[in-house]
Amino acid sequence: MKRFLPWIIFAIAAGSIAVNWLPPKTAKNDIDLTKFGKIPVLVGGRVKPLDTVARNSLLIIHGKQELRLEGG
């Protein structure tokens, strides 16, 4: 057992380093909000990104382009 202990420790250390190099997995249900904001929308005869339409609507309704919600 004493002979294999350094190899076991080395394998565990190498495995933990290898796991940290892997890119993080994203859930299939997560929405990419950057791509979602680029969806074209027809407003007033012009095609605009959804993000622009949402920001302009929020500016008209709330007086600001950004809205801070509790807990997020």
C-alpha positions as CSV (number, residue, x, y, z in Angstrom):
1,M,0.0,0.0,0.0
2,K,2.9,2.4,0.8
3,R,4.1,1.9,-2.7
4,F,0.8,3.0,-4.4
5,L,0.0,5.9,-2.1
6,P,2.0,8.5,-4.0
7,W,0.5,7.4,-7.3
8,I,-3.0,7.6,-5.8
9,I,-2.4,11.1,-4.5
10,F,-0.9,12.1,-7.9
11,A,-3.9,10.7,-9.8
12,I,-6.4,12.6,-7.5
13,A,-4.4,15.8,-7.9
14,A,-4.1,15.4,-11.7
15,G,-7.8,14.6,-12.0
16,S,-8.8,17.7,-10.0
17,I,-6.6,19.9,-12.2
18,A,-8.1,18.4,-15.4
19,V,-11.6,19.0,-14.2
20,N,-10.9,22.7,-13.5
21,W,-9.7,23.0,-17.1
22,L,-13.0,21.9,-18.6
23,P,-15.4,24.6,-19.7
24,P,-18.4,25.0,-17.5
25,K,-21.6,23.3,-18.7
26,T,-24.6,25.4,-19.4
27,A,-28.1,24.0,-19.0
28,K,-30.1,23.5,-22.1
29,N,-32.9,25.6,-20.6
30,D,-30.7,28.7,-20.1
31,I,-31.5,31.5,-22.4
32,D,-28.7,33.5,-24.0
33,L,-30.0,37.0,-23.3
34,T,-27.5,38.6,-25.7
35,K,-28.8,36.7,-28.6
36,F,-32.4,37.1,-27.5
37,G,-31.9,40.9,-27.4
38,K,-30.8,40.9,-31.1
39,I,-34.1,39.4,-32.3
40,P,-35.5,41.9,-35.0
41,V,-38.8,43.5,-34.2
42,L,-41.0,45.7,-36.4
43,V,-42.0,48.9,-34.6
44,G,-43.5,51.9,-36.3
45,G,-42.4,50.7,-39.7
46,R,-38.8,50.2,-38.7
47,V,-36.9,47.0,-37.8
48,K,-35.1,47.4,-34.4
49,P,-33.4,44.9,-32.1
50,L,-35.7,43.7,-29.3
51,D,-33.3,45.1,-26.7
52,T,-33.6,48.6,-28.2
53,V,-37.4,48.4,-28.2
54,A,-37.5,47.2,-24.6
55,R,-35.1,49.9,-23.4
56,N,-37.1,52.6,-25.2
57,S,-40.4,51.3,-23.8
58,L,-38.9,51.2,-20.3
59,L,-37.7,54.7,-20.7
60,I,-41.2,55.9,-21.7
61,I,-42.9,54.0,-18.9
62,H,-40.4,54.3,-16.0
63,G,-38.2,57.2,-17.0
64,K,-35.0,55.0,-17.0
65,Q,-33.5,52.6,-19.4
66,E,-32.6,50.0,-16.7
67,L,-34.7,48.5,-14.0
68,R,-33.2,47.0,-10.9
69,L,-35.2,44.2,-9.3
70,E,-35.0,42.8,-5.8
71,G,-32.9,39.7,-5.5
72,G,-31.2,40.0,-8.9
